Amino acid sequence: MKRRYSFPVHLTGAAVARTGDEMAGPALVLAGFVLTGSAADASLLLAGVTVSSVLGGPVLGPLLDRAERPGRLLAAALALYAAGLTAVLVGLGRLPFALTLAAAALTGLLGPALSGGWTAQLPAVVRDDRLDRANALDAMTFGAAGLAGPALAGGTAEALGAPTAVVLSAALVVLALPAAWALPARTDPTPKSPTRGGRPRPVPSGPAPSGPVPPVPVLSDPAPPVPVPSDPVPPGSAPSVPVPSGPLVGPAAGLAVDLAAGLRAVVRSPALARATLTSVVSCTAQGMLTACLALLGERVLGGAGRGAMLLSCAAVSALAANAVLARFPRAIAPDTLLWTGALLQAAAPAAAVLGHPTVLVAAAFVAGIGEGPQLTALFAVRHREAPERLRSQIFTTGAGLKITGFALGAVVAGPVAARSLTGALLLATGTAVLAALAFFAVPAPRGRAAPA
């Protein structure tokens, strides 16, 4: 199946869907302001479509992991996401705002499908020896979407109106449906042991033994608990996470078991735990800095709208940095990129405090250099450590936590920035530094050297 599905098709579908997603937020804000006349309602729409992803990610992931054709489920999630955006637009100014906000929150539940849910399918698309490069290229689609999405939203709103921008964002998500639908089916839908990469062990293919056949153990009764070995985990292998493989009592019970197993996999794996914690805290800092952009643009660049241009600067440098990583995917260890990326993101708001236009633009580029490789490193750690049976859940849960962290950071920093822009920038700096410290707060995996 890997040879029948083209990686460029996968990459193009991801880029188009994520561009629609990055376009949706600004487009909803603009449409909300135009159709309701309230800036507060417009910001609530953005919060509604982002915060709820923390609930959608953990549920969507197990469903993808259990599906024999995860691409079909992913395509359905994309279709519902596009339909949700359209429903929000239709409800603005026509229905009570509370109903429209509820529709935005329901739509946000599917947001992790466009990020973690899609990336989790990479091992089924490319060979193992090409996964590092494919991972870097996949991360680049986030940078490209972050660059193109807001620009398309603003340009379309100016030329054709804000509601048209929402329609275009939904249309881009729909355009990615064929690429998602055609994703390869699982070659082995049964649960796999959580070895490195989740690959099943080879089955001997020689002639059957001629002697008496030993009895086959019956698995209908619960097996006795298997003691966990105390030996250290060999370097380069994923930690042993108990994954239930027996019969489940109904689909709902099976989903609950998988959900619990996925959360345990993140908590019990030091590498996954510290990567998740570092990325979520970093995203919180990114949300804080984003909340300051309008004021920075107004006070430093001569116009509030110019603050949005700083996002484009960060996206360009993130793309460039990930392009270098795609060319040299093993130049720096992913674990090292996680905490160094957080420190670079801390330097950006600290430099912005100076209030000089040139320094501010340079700070935006520095932020992108930290964000892009950190995202690539996060994906690499997840691919390396996640058991295959739980891979989608780990990706979507992490994506939901990151999106929610971003939203919470923006909510916290907004009121602070209204009183003291310098205070909000310093808060973002401290939060990014805390992300780097959080990486080292989680002990390094046994048998693996700590990153330099």
N, C-alpha and C positions, 0 to 999 in steps of 0.2 A: 504493500500500500504506500510505502514511503516514496516509491519511484513514480507513482501515478499522480501524486498531489505535488504541485510545484511550490517550492518555498517562496518564490516571488509572488505567487498568487496569495499565499498566506500573508506575506508582508504587506502587499498592496491592500488587502482587505482590512488588516489591522490599522494601517495608516488612515484609510478613508473613514472607518468607523470612529477612530479616536479623534480625527479632525472634527467630525460631526459632534462628538461629545464635548470637545474643547470649545466649539462654537456655541453649544447649547446654553452654557452658563451666561456668558455675556449677552447672548440674544434674548434670553428670558428676562434678564435685568432690564434691558432696553425696552422690550415689549411690555413688561410689567409697569415701567414708569410711564410709557406713552399711553397705555390703555387704562390705567388706574389713576394716574396723576400723583402717585405716592411713591417717593423714593424708599420709604420704609417697607412698603409692600413689595417693591421690587427686590430689595435685599432679602426679604423673607423667602421669596421664591427660590433664590439662589441657595439659601441655607437649607430649605426643604429638599431640594433635589440632590444635595450632597450629604447631609448628616445621616439620612436614612440608609446609606450604603453600608454602614457598620452592621446593620441587621441583615441586609440582603446578601452580603459576601459569605458569611458562614453557612447560609442555607443553600445558595446557588452552587458553592463548591462541591459539597457531597453529591448533589444531583448530577453534576458533570462527571464526577468520579465513578458513579454507579451506572452511567448511561453507556450502552454499547455503541451508540453513535453520538458522541458528545457534540459533534458539529451541528446536529439537528436541534439539540437543546439550546446551544449557543445562538443559532439563527433565530429560534423562537424568542429568546431573551432580547435580541437586537430589535426584532419586529415590535415587541411589546414596549421597548424603550422609545422607539420612534413614535408609536401610537400614543404613548403617555405624553410626550412633548406636544403632540398635536392636540391632545385633550386639554392640556394646560392652556394652550393658546386660545382654543375655542371658548374656554370658561372665563378667560380674563375679560372683565367688564360686562359679562352676561350672567354669570352665576355668582352667588355669594363667595367672597374671597376665601373663606374658610374651606369651601369645597375645592376651589382651585389649588389652594395650598396643599390639601390632602392628596390631590392628584399628582402634584409635584413630588411629594414625599414617596408615594407609591412608585412613581417612575424612578426615583433615585435608588430604590431597592435593587434595580437591575444594572446600576452603573458599574459594579465590579466585573460584569461580563465583558465590558469593552476593554478592561485593563488586565486584571489577573486571570480571568477566565480564558481569554484568548492566548495569553502567553503560556499558560499551563499546557497547551497542546503542542508546544514546540518539539518535545522529544518524539512525538508521533510523526513529525513532518520531516525532520532532518536526521542524519546519522549522528551517532555519538561523537565522532571525531570532528564534526562541524558544529556542534552545539554551542561552543564558546563564541564563535563568530556570529552565528545566527542569533544568539542571545543579545549581543551588542547591537546588531542591526535592528532587532525588535525594539530594543530600548530607544533607538534613534527615532522610531515612529512617534514616540511620546513627545520628543523634542520638536519634530516636524509639525505634529498636531498642535502643540503649544504655540508654535510660531504662526501657523496658518489659520487656526480656529478663531482666535480673537480678531485677527485682521479681517477675515471674511465676515465675521459678525458685524464689525463696525462699518466696513465698506458696503455691505448689503443693506444695513439699516439706513445709511446715508442716501444710497441710491434708490432703493425700492421700499424702504420702510422697515421698522423693527419686526412686525409680524412676519414679513417675508424671510427675515433672517432665521426665525425659529423654524419655518417650513423648510428652508434649505438645510439646516442642521439635521432635521429629521430625515430628509431625503438622502443625505450622505450616509447616515447610519443604515438606511435601507439598501443603499448600493453595495454595502459590504455583505449582505445576506448570502449571495451565491458562494463567496469564498468561505464563509462559515459553514454553510450547509454541506459543502463538499469535503470537509475535513475527514481524515481517515477514521474508519471504525476501529474499535479496540480489537487487537488480534487475540487477546485472552481476557474475556470479561470477568473471570474469576479473580478473587482477591489474591494478591501476590505478596510474598514475603518482603519485608522492607529492607532488601539489600540495596547496594548502591545502584541508583537509577531505577530500582524497582524491577529489574529484568528477571524473568523466571530462570531457574537453573535448567541446563540442558537435560533432556530425557534420553537415556540410552536407546539407541536404535538397532542394536545387534539382535541375533536370534534369541528366542525365548529359551530359558534353561530347561534341560531335559529332565531333571529330577523332580521330586514332589514340590508342588507350589506351596509356599508358606501361607498360612491364613492371613487374610486381609483384615485389618482392624475395622470394626464398625464405628462410624463417627456420629451415629444418631444420638448417643448419650453425651453429655458434656464431658470434655476431657479434663483430667486433673490439671491443676495449675502447673505451669512449667517454671521452674526456678530461673531467675534472671542471673546470668553469669556475672561474676565479679571481676572478670578480666577486663583490662582497659580496651576501649574501642580501637581497632587498628586504624592507623592514619589513613585518611582519604575515604573512609567508609562512613555510611550514615549510621547514627545511633540506633540501637535496637528499640523500636517502639512497638509495644504489643498492639497488634491489629486484629480484631475479632474476625474469624473466618468461618464460624459455624452458621447454622441456619438462623435466620432472624424471624421474629414474630411480627409479620406484617411490614409493609413498606415504611410506615411511620416509625416503627421501632427501629428498623434498619437504618433509617436516616438519622435518628437520634444517636444510635451507636456510632455511626460514622462521624457525626458532628463531634461527639465527645472524643473519639479517637484522633481526629484532626487537631483539636485544641490541645490534647495531651502531647501530640507530636511536636507542636511548636514549643510548649512549655518545657518538655523534657529534653529537647535537643538544644544544647547551649548555643550552637551556631545559628539555628533558626530563631531562638529566643532573642539573642542580642541583635541580630539583623533586623528583626521585626520591631523591637523596641527603638533601636537607633533611627530607623526610617520613619516611624510614626512621630517621634519627637522632632525630627528634622522637618517633617511636613507641617507640624504645628508652628515651627519657626517660619516656614515659608508662608503660611497663612497670615501670620503677624506682619511680615514684610509687605505682603500684597495689600493688606488693609491700609498701609501707609502710602501707597503709590500715588493716590490722587492728591494728597497733601504735598507729597514730595514734588510732584509735577507742578503744582500751583506755586509753591514757594521757591523752588530751585530752578525749574525749567520754563517757567512763564505761562503755564496752563495746566489745569488738572488733567485734561485729556492726554497730555504728553507723558504723564506718568505711566500710562499703559504701554508706551513704547519701550519702557524698561523691561517689560515681559518679553518683548521680541528680542532685545539684546541678550537676555538670559537664555532664550531658546536657541539663538544662533550659536552661542558659545557652548551650550550643552550638546548641540548637534556636532560641532567641530571636535569636542573632546571625545564623544562616543565614536566618531569616525576614526580617530586615532586608536581607540581601544579595539575597534573592529579589525583594524590592520594588525595590531599587536595585542591579541586578546589575553595573553598570559604574561604581559610585561609587569603588571602589578597584581598582587593577590587581591581577590574580591573583598576579603575581610579588612584589608588595609584601606581599600577605597571607601569602605563604609564610614570609618571614623575620620579619615582625612577630608572626605566630602563634607562632613558636618562642620569641620573647622573652617573650610573655605566659605561655607554658607554663613558662618558666624562673622567672618570678616566683612561681608557685604553690607549688612545694616550698620556695623560699627563705622565703616568708611562713610556711609551716607549721612551720619551725624554731622560731618564737616560742612555739609550744605553747599559744596562746590559742584557746578554742573559736570565738569569733566570727571571729577572723582566719582560722582553719582553714576554716570554711565559706565565707568570702569568697574564700579562695584557690582553693577548688574551683570556684566560679563563674568566677573569672578563667581557670582552666585551660580550662574549656569555651569561653569566649569566644575563646581562642586556637586550640583544637582544631577547632571547627566551621568557621569561615571558612577555616582552612588546608586542610581537606579539600576544601571547595568550590573553592578556588583550585587545588589539585592536579588535580582533575578538569578544570577549565577549561584548564589548560596542556596536559594530555594531549589533550583534544579539539582544541585549537588546533594542536598540533605533530605529532600522530601521523599517519603515512600511513594511509589507510583500510584497506589490505590488512593492516596490522600492528596495527591499533587494539586489538583484543581482547587480543593477546599483550602489548602494552605495559601495558594495564590489569591483566591478571591477574598478570604478572610483578611489577609494582609492588605489587600487593596482597599477593602472597606474601612479598615482601621486608619489607613493613611488619609483617605479622603475626609473621614470624620475629623481626624487630627487637624487637617488643613482648615476645615470649617470652624472648629473650635478656636484655633489660633486667630482667625479673622474676627470672630465674635469678641474675643477677649481684647485684642489690640485696638479694635475700632474706637471704643469709648476712651481708651488711654490716649490714642493719637489725637482725639478731639481736644483733650486738655493739654497734652504735651507730646509733640511729635518726637522729640528727642527721647522721652521716656519710653515710647512705644518701640523705637528703633533699638534702644538698649535692651528692652525686654526680648525682642527677637534675637539679639546677639546672645544674650544669656541662655535662651532656650536652645539655640543651635549648639552652644558649648555644652549644655547639658546632654544633648544627643550624643556627642562624642564621649562624654564621661559615662553615659549609660552603656555604651558598647563595652567598656572595660569593667563595668560593674557586674556584668554577667561573666562567670568564670569561663576560660577557654575550654573547648572540648578536650576530653582526655585523649592522650596520644597524639595531639596536634599542637605544634608550637604556636605560641601567641604571635600575632602579627607584629611586624617591625614598625 
